[in-house]
Amino acid sequence: MDPQNNPEGGVAPPPPPDAMTQLAEAMATLANVSTMQLANNLGKAKAVQKPSPFKGEQGSDARRFLAAFTMWAMAQGTVLNVVDQQGDAVDRRDLEWIRAALSYLTGDAAVWASPAMEEFAAGRVPFDNS
């Protein structure tokens, strides 16, 4: 009697995969999804130009800097944000946004930001972490 045939004459289903096979398949799937998310995040990050440094000269420049910084930061994936399964930012990591924004300040704006930078250097978080 053929082992693939059951007594009713049909083909028996294959045995279920063992735990190691299931684990290997799950890991392969996770690796594929992670690769796709990384490619998605890198594409978004490159599509948005980094903001120009802000010197602190005029109010309209501040608005432009904040808008450009926000667009850039939202495209940075997990570096600055909490992301969903598709790699889209769903929440920002305020501590990292603060640190990144401070790094773009020059001139009078950098002088203004010096106390906040000193807070980071001392291991504290400025602006109540928001």
ABEGO torsion letter per residue (X at the ends): XBAABBAAGBBBBBBBBBAAAAAAAAAAAAAAAAAAAAAAAAAAAAABBBBBBBAGABAAAAAAAAAAAAAAAAAAEAAABBBBAAGBBABBBAAAAAAAAAAABBEAAAAAAAAAAAAAAAGBBBGGGX
